[in-house]
Amino acid sequence: MSKYLILLAALIAPVIAWSQEQTASVPTEPRPARAREIVVYPDDQEYPAELVKTGVQGTAFVLVAFNPDGTPVSTAVRTTSRSDQLDEIALSIVRKLSLQQTTDSGTPRYSSVLVPVKFSKDVVTDLGKKSCEDLNVDLAYFRSVFPEKKSEDLELFSIATGALFLIVKNEKRMPIVAGRKTVISKTIATCAAEPERKFFEVMLRAADEVSVK
């Protein structure tokens, strides 16, 4: 957990201007500054193995209010990850943060901050190990918890598409972009029928088929 004991001033820096604009437009109730996203991966002890195994993933937005000395005084989930367990872990992570209160006139710069905490099940370096069976588990969870979204919106496909660009030849990149939905649908169909196969190998094959058309 030590890596999460960070000074939020560094996270907030890119959005200071945004926060000030909002404060100016709504002086009686300024919006909280928004911090950079904290990403939790399967190798992190905060991400329980049983949740990883069952495809539980998502992003919780936690609103944290600070004391003048920069310590959290209250935390609340502003937008749920749609997993009670992930939300509770996100709250636990944010409660351990500290805020460096840099001031001009002795008044704390921030009273509250919105912190996105993303639980990302997949990383690009592990794509070669991921099985189709694991993809099937992820999709089952994603479809049941996020029914308003499309299967292609699963974060894994964005990660894998980026990895494809590092592998394929330049002339194949544009066809893959144009045929991304087809590549994903072929991958999903193949993995559903052959769960023993490797996910990224299947996606590579689907990309090759699309790029030669």
Secondary structure, DSSP 4 states (H G I P E B T S, - for coil): -GGG--BHHHHHGGGHHHHHHHHHHSTTSPPPEEPPPEEE-TTSTTS-HHHHHTT--EEEEEEEEE-TTS-EEEEEEEE--S-HHHHHHHHHHHHT-B-----SSSS-S-SEEEEEEEE----GGGGGG-BHHHHHHHHHHHHHH-TTS-GGGSHHHHHHHHHHHHHS-HHHHHHHHHTHHHHHHHHHHHHHH-TTSBHHHHHHHHHHHHHT-
